[in-house]
């Protein structure tokens, strides 16, 4: 029995993973405070803009459902979460001076949680598949 893996299947799995990961914990600060992507929509600095991450994934799934090739949408849905993570990391480390790299690694190691890791992985795979 052969399983046929197509571009559309990979994109749908990745887009679904991004949507599900949006509701999983993204940040865990010392085990006291945990926030998902959904929780971050309530933060005034990010608010409505963060909704674009699951929205683009839903659009990509919808295009596949209607048999429209979602290459462009998949590329955009893959790059937007990666740009968001890069922006947040650069924002948090902007005053670190020469120690910005170790501070960034510390944030990733100590503060990121399963939701953001799944979002990054699914975004990267979707971006590669769309290329």
N, C-alpha and C positions, 0 to 999 in steps of 0.2 A: 504494500500500500504506500503510495507516494503522497506526500503532502505538498501542495503547490503554494509556495509563499510568494505573494505578489506585493508590489509597491503599496497598493491600497490596503492590504491587510496589515502591513507594518505600520503604515501611517495611522490606521484606525486604532491599533493597539497602543501606539505611542500617544495619540491624542486622548484616548480614554484614560490612559495612565496619568496624563497631565491634569485632566479634570478631576479624577479621584484624588490625586495628590494635593490638589488645591484645598481639600478639606482635612488633610492629615497635618500633623504638627510640622511646621517649617523651622521654627526657632524654639530652642529650649534654653532658658537662662538659669543656670545653676539648679535645675530641677524644680524651681519655684514658679517661674512664669513660662508658659508654653503658648505659642501662637501659630495658627494655621494661616494659609493664604487668605481664607475667608475672614479670619480675625483681623488681618492686616488691612482689609478694606475699610475698617472703622477708624484707622489712623488717618488724621487729617492730611498728612504729607503725601500719602499714597492713595488713599480713598478709592475713588472711581477708577483711577488709572490701572490699578492692579487687576480689575475685573477683565481687562483685555486678554489676560493669559488664558483663563478657561473659555472665554468667548471665542477666541481664535481657534481653539481646539474643537469646540462644538461646530463651528462653521466648516472646519476641515472634515469632520465626520459627516456633516450634512452634504457637503459636495460629493463625497464618496458614495453616500446613500443614493443620491440622484444621478450617479454614474457620470459625474463631471470630474475630469482629471484634476485632483487637488494639489498639483505640484507647487504652484505659487503660494497657495494658502498654507501648505505644509511647511514650506521654507520660512514663511513669516511666523507661523505658529511655533516653529522650532527655535527661531532666533530671538524672539521677544523675551521669553523667560530667561535666556542666557544673558541678554543685555540687562535685564532687570537685576539679576544676581550680581553681575559685574558692577552696575551702578551702585547697588547697596554696599558692596564690599569697598568700592572706592570712596563712597561717602563716609563710611565708618572709619576708614584708615587715612583720611585726608590730612589729619594733624599728627600723624605718627612719625614724620620726619624720615630718618634713615632706617627705622625699624618697621616700615610699612609692610614688608613681606612677611616677617615673623608675626606681626599683629594680624594680618589677613589669614595666615595659616591657623593661628590660634582661634580666630572667629569661626572658621570653617570646622575646625576640629572640635571645639567646645560648645558652640552655639547652634550649629545647624542640626536639623533633625531629619527623620526619614522622608517627610513630605518634600523637602527641598532637594534632597538627594535623588529621589525618584523623578522629580520635575526636571532636574538637570540632565539626568541620564536619558529620559524619554525625549527631551528637546534635542539633545545631541544626536540620538539615533534618527529622529525625524528629519533633522537638518541634513544628515548624511544621506538618508533615503531620498530626499527631495532633490539632491544634487544630480 
